[in-house]
Amino acid sequence: MARHYDDQVILERFLPGREFTVGVLGDRAMAVGEILPSHEIFDYECKYTPGMCREVFPASLDAATTRRIQDLALAAHRALKLRDFSRVDFRLDKDGTPYCLEVNTLPGMTATSLFPQSAGAVGIDFATACGEIVRLALRRAGVRNKVGA
C-alpha cells in the first residue's frame, strides 16, 4: 500500500510489549514512566484525545529493569551528542528486553507532557525543570547569571 504513494518506503517490524519513556536532564536520567494507551499502540488518537491514554510515573518495574532503561536512555542521549535535555522512548518485550524506539530531541514541555512528568516523579517540579534547562543552555553558551551558574 505504501509503495502506491512513493517508491521509497521504510518498514519496521512491530515490537509488541509495554511502552516506557524516560526524561534526561543534564547528565541524569529521571523517572521511567509507562505509557498505557487505549489502543495497542500509542497512536495519534491516544496521544491527543483526553482519556485515551494513561501515563504512570514512576512505572511499575523492578529496580534492575528501571536502572537498565535509565542507563540506555543516557547512552542514547550521549551517542546522539544531545545537550541539556531529551526524552527517550522504549518498548519492553515479553522477555523483559528493552528496545529504544526513538529519542525526542525536543520533548513536549507543557506541565502535563511526559518530560515534566518524568522530572516530577524524581522531585523536580515544572518550574525547576524549565529553569535547569535554561541554566544548562546558558552555561554551555558561557553566560553566567547572578547566582554563578
C-alpha positions in Angstrom: 0.0 0.0 0.0 2.8 2.5 0.9 4.5 2.0 -2.4 1.4 3.2 -4.1 2.4 6.7 -2.8 6.2 6.6 -3.1 8.9 4.2 -4.3 10.9 4.8 -1.1 9.4 3.1 1.9 10.8 2.3 5.3 9.3 -0.8 7.0 9.9 -1.7 10.7 8.9 -4.8 12.5 6.2 -4.3 15.1 7.6 -5.0 18.5 4.8 -5.9 20.9 5.2 -5.1 24.6 4.9 -2.4 27.2 5.9 1.1 26.3 8.1 3.3 28.5 9.6 6.7 28.5 12.4 8.5 30.5 13.5 12.1 30.5 17.1 13.1 30.6 18.1 16.4 32.2 21.7 17.4 32.0 23.6 14.1 32.6 20.8 12.5 34.7 18.1 10.0 33.7 14.9 10.8 35.5 12.0 8.6 36.4 10.8 5.9 34.0 7.2 6.2 33.1 4.8 3.7 31.5 2.5 4.8 28.6 -0.8 2.9 28.7 -2.7 3.7 25.6 -6.3 2.6 24.9 -5.2 1.1 21.6 -2.4 -1.5 21.0 0.0 1.3 20.1 0.4 4.9 21.3 -1.1 6.4 18.2 -2.2 10.0 17.4 -5.6 9.5 18.8 -4.3 8.1 22.1 -1.7 10.8 22.4 -4.0 13.8 21.8 -7.5 12.7 22.9 -8.2 13.2 26.6 -8.9 9.9 28.4 -7.4 7.7 25.6 -4.1 7.1 27.5 -2.7 6.9 31.0 0.8 7.7 31.9 2.2 6.2 35.1 5.2 7.8 36.8 7.2 6.0 38.2 6.5 2.9 36.2 5.8 -0.4 38.0 9.1 -2.1 37.2 11.7 -3.8 39.3 14.8 -1.8 40.2 17.1 -3.6 37.7 14.9 -3.0 34.7 14.3 0.6 35.7 18.1 1.1 36.0 18.7 -0.6 32.7 16.2 1.6 30.9 17.7 4.7 32.5 21.2 3.7 31.5 20.1 3.1 27.9 18.4 6.5 27.8 21.6 8.2 28.9 23.6 6.1 26.4 21.2 7.1 23.6 21.3 10.8 24.7 25.1 10.8 24.7 25.5 8.8 21.5 23.5 11.4 19.6 25.6 14.1 21.3 22.5 15.8 22.7 22.7 18.6 25.2 20.7 19.7 28.2 17.6 17.6 27.8 15.8 14.9 25.8 13.2 12.1 26.3 13.8 8.5 25.2 11.0 6.0 24.5 11.3 2.3 24.8 9.4 -0.9 24.3 9.9 -3.8 26.7 9.4 -7.2 25.0 7.9 -10.3 26.6 11.3 -11.4 27.8 12.0 -8.1 29.5 14.5 -6.8 27.0 14.2 -3.0 26.4 14.4 -1.7 22.8 14.8 2.0 22.1 12.0 3.3 19.9 13.1 6.9 19.5 14.8 9.8 21.1 12.9 13.0 21.4 15.4 15.8 21.0 12.8 18.5 21.7 10.2 16.8 24.0 6.9 18.4 24.9 7.1 20.9 27.7 3.6 21.6 28.8 3.0 20.9 32.5 1.3 17.6 31.6 3.8 16.5 29.0 5.9 13.3 29.5 9.2 15.0 30.2 7.9 17.2 33.1 6.1 14.1 34.5 9.4 12.2 34.5 11.0 15.1 36.3 8.2 15.5 38.7 8.4 11.8 39.7 12.0 12.5 41.0 11.0 15.6 42.8 11.8 18.2 40.1 8.8 20.5 39.6 7.9 22.0 36.3 9.4 25.5 37.0 12.6 24.0 38.4 13.0 21.7 35.3 12.5 24.7 33.0 15.0 26.7 35.0 17.5 23.9 34.8 17.2 23.7 31.1 17.8 27.4 30.8 20.7 27.2 33.2 22.4 24.4 31.3 22.0 26.2 28.0 23.4 29.5 29.4 26.3 27.6 31.0 27.1 25.9 27.7 27.0 29.3 26.0 29.4 30.7 28.5 26.9 33.0 30.1 27.0 33.4 33.9 24.0 34.6 35.8 23.8 36.4 39.2 23.9 33.1 41.1 27.0 31.9 39.3 25.5 29.3 37.0 
